[in-house]
Amino acid sequence: MITFRLLSPSPGRVRVAVWDTDPRVPPGFTTDKAPPALDAENGRGLHLVRACADATGVSVLRELGASKGGKLLWAECGGMPW
């Protein structure tokens, strides 16, 4: 199960959050690991998100129940024209 959420925490900012049931955090999201080679066919998405975002974060949800555990990844950007 995956959930996607788009918020505007303040004027001119947008936060994108993605939750899934897998508690493992992708290494490209939490480390400064070098991006994949230019001819790589996968593995670029999280590096692009981190390069474009003003802030990123992750919460590992260990509580079962309403959240069903898993993780929540988010990225926030500012400077939006709206």
ChimeraX commands (.cxc) that place a marker at each C-alpha (Angstrom):
marker #1 position 0.00,0.00,0.00 radius 0.5
marker #1 position 1.27,3.48,-0.94 radius 0.5
marker #1 position -0.13,6.93,-0.09 radius 0.5
marker #1 position 0.80,10.22,-1.79 radius 0.5
marker #1 position 0.04,13.63,-0.28 radius 0.5
marker #1 position 0.67,17.16,-1.54 radius 0.5
marker #1 position 0.51,20.04,0.97 radius 0.5
marker #1 position 1.19,23.76,1.06 radius 0.5
marker #1 position 2.61,24.33,4.58 radius 0.5
marker #1 position 2.90,28.08,3.93 radius 0.5
marker #1 position 2.34,30.44,1.00 radius 0.5
marker #1 position 4.76,29.76,-1.85 radius 0.5
marker #1 position 5.88,26.37,-0.50 radius 0.5
marker #1 position 4.88,22.84,-1.39 radius 0.5
marker #1 position 5.55,19.59,0.48 radius 0.5
marker #1 position 5.23,16.20,-1.16 radius 0.5
marker #1 position 4.96,13.20,1.16 radius 0.5
marker #1 position 4.90,9.52,0.28 radius 0.5
marker #1 position 4.09,6.73,2.74 radius 0.5
marker #1 position 4.43,2.99,2.25 radius 0.5
marker #1 position 4.42,-0.09,4.47 radius 0.5
marker #1 position 8.11,-0.97,3.97 radius 0.5
marker #1 position 10.18,0.44,6.88 radius 0.5
marker #1 position 13.44,0.33,4.89 radius 0.5
marker #1 position 14.66,3.81,3.88 radius 0.5
marker #1 position 16.19,3.99,0.39 radius 0.5
marker #1 position 19.92,4.84,0.61 radius 0.5
marker #1 position 19.63,7.60,-1.99 radius 0.5
marker #1 position 17.20,9.49,0.25 radius 0.5
marker #1 position 19.24,9.61,3.44 radius 0.5
marker #1 position 22.86,9.67,2.30 radius 0.5
marker #1 position 25.07,11.73,0.06 radius 0.5
marker #1 position 25.80,8.62,-1.98 radius 0.5
marker #1 position 27.01,9.52,-5.47 radius 0.5
marker #1 position 24.29,9.57,-8.13 radius 0.5
marker #1 position 24.11,6.72,-10.61 radius 0.5
marker #1 position 26.11,6.84,-13.84 radius 0.5
marker #1 position 24.68,8.99,-16.63 radius 0.5
marker #1 position 23.76,5.90,-18.63 radius 0.5
marker #1 position 22.09,4.11,-15.68 radius 0.5
marker #1 position 18.55,2.96,-16.41 radius 0.5
marker #1 position 17.29,3.38,-12.83 radius 0.5
marker #1 position 18.19,4.82,-9.45 radius 0.5
marker #1 position 18.04,8.54,-10.33 radius 0.5
marker #1 position 14.68,9.58,-8.85 radius 0.5
marker #1 position 15.66,10.21,-5.24 radius 0.5
marker #1 position 18.83,12.05,-6.28 radius 0.5
marker #1 position 16.72,14.37,-8.44 radius 0.5
marker #1 position 14.30,14.97,-5.57 radius 0.5
marker #1 position 17.12,15.83,-3.16 radius 0.5
marker #1 position 18.80,18.10,-5.73 radius 0.5
marker #1 position 15.61,20.11,-6.31 radius 0.5
marker #1 position 14.23,20.22,-2.76 radius 0.5
marker #1 position 15.01,22.80,-0.08 radius 0.5
marker #1 position 14.50,20.17,2.62 radius 0.5
marker #1 position 13.87,16.43,2.84 radius 0.5
marker #1 position 13.02,14.11,5.68 radius 0.5
marker #1 position 12.06,10.61,6.62 radius 0.5
marker #1 position 10.16,9.07,9.52 radius 0.5
marker #1 position 10.23,5.35,10.15 radius 0.5
marker #1 position 6.85,4.46,11.65 radius 0.5
marker #1 position 7.25,1.57,14.04 radius 0.5
marker #1 position 3.81,1.89,15.61 radius 0.5
marker #1 position 1.38,-0.57,14.17 radius 0.5
marker #1 position -2.26,0.42,14.14 radius 0.5
marker #1 position -3.66,3.31,12.12 radius 0.5
marker #1 position -0.34,3.96,10.35 radius 0.5
marker #1 position 0.40,0.25,9.82 radius 0.5
marker #1 position 4.11,1.02,10.28 radius 0.5
marker #1 position 6.34,1.64,7.28 radius 0.5
marker #1 position 7.96,4.97,6.44 radius 0.5
marker #1 position 7.04,8.49,5.40 radius 0.5
marker #1 position 9.40,10.27,2.97 radius 0.5
marker #1 position 8.89,13.98,2.27 radius 0.5
marker #1 position 10.45,16.80,0.29 radius 0.5
marker #1 position 9.70,20.52,0.48 radius 0.5
marker #1 position 10.32,23.24,-2.11 radius 0.5
marker #1 position 9.80,26.98,-2.01 radius 0.5
marker #1 position 9.71,29.81,-4.47 radius 0.5
marker #1 position 6.48,28.68,-6.09 radius 0.5
marker #1 position 4.65,31.47,-7.95 radius 0.5
marker #1 position 1.24,30.85,-6.33 radius 0.5
marker link #1:1,2 radius 0.2
marker link #1:2,3 radius 0.2
marker link #1:3,4 radius 0.2
marker link #1:4,5 radius 0.2
marker link #1:5,6 radius 0.2
marker link #1:6,7 radius 0.2
marker link #1:7,8 radius 0.2
marker link #1:8,9 radius 0.2
marker link #1:9,10 radius 0.2
marker link #1:10,11 radius 0.2
marker link #1:11,12 radius 0.2
marker link #1:12,13 radius 0.2
marker link #1:13,14 radius 0.2
marker link #1:14,15 radius 0.2
marker link #1:15,16 radius 0.2
marker link #1:16,17 radius 0.2
marker link #1:17,18 radius 0.2
marker link #1:18,19 radius 0.2
marker link #1:19,20 radius 0.2
marker link #1:20,21 radius 0.2
marker link #1:21,22 radius 0.2
marker link #1:22,23 radius 0.2
marker link #1:23,24 radius 0.2
marker link #1:24,25 radius 0.2
marker link #1:25,26 radius 0.2
marker link #1:26,27 radius 0.2
marker link #1:27,28 radius 0.2
marker link #1:28,29 radius 0.2
marker link #1:29,30 radius 0.2
marker link #1:30,31 radius 0.2
marker link #1:31,32 radius 0.2
marker link #1:32,33 radius 0.2
marker link #1:33,34 radius 0.2
marker link #1:34,35 radius 0.2
marker link #1:35,36 radius 0.2
marker link #1:36,37 radius 0.2
marker link #1:37,38 radius 0.2
marker link #1:38,39 radius 0.2
marker link #1:39,40 radius 0.2
marker link #1:40,41 radius 0.2
marker link #1:41,42 radius 0.2
marker link #1:42,43 radius 0.2
marker link #1:43,44 radius 0.2
marker link #1:44,45 radius 0.2
marker link #1:45,46 radius 0.2
marker link #1:46,47 radius 0.2
marker link #1:47,48 radius 0.2
marker link #1:48,49 radius 0.2
marker link #1:49,50 radius 0.2
marker link #1:50,51 radius 0.2
marker link #1:51,52 radius 0.2
marker link #1:52,53 radius 0.2
marker link #1:53,54 radius 0.2
marker link #1:54,55 radius 0.2
marker link #1:55,56 radius 0.2
marker link #1:56,57 radius 0.2
marker link #1:57,58 radius 0.2
marker link #1:58,59 radius 0.2
marker link #1:59,60 radius 0.2
marker link #1:60,61 radius 0.2
marker link #1:61,62 radius 0.2
marker link #1:62,63 radius 0.2
marker link #1:63,64 radius 0.2
marker link #1:64,65 radius 0.2
marker link #1:65,66 radius 0.2
marker link #1:66,67 radius 0.2
marker link #1:67,68 radius 0.2
marker link #1:68,69 radius 0.2
marker link #1:69,70 radius 0.2
marker link #1:70,71 radius 0.2
marker link #1:71,72 radius 0.2
marker link #1:72,73 radius 0.2
marker link #1:73,74 radius 0.2
marker link #1:74,75 radius 0.2
marker link #1:75,76 radius 0.2
marker link #1:76,77 radius 0.2
marker link #1:77,78 radius 0.2
marker link #1:78,79 radius 0.2
marker link #1:79,80 radius 0.2
marker link #1:80,81 radius 0.2
marker link #1:81,82 radius 0.2
view
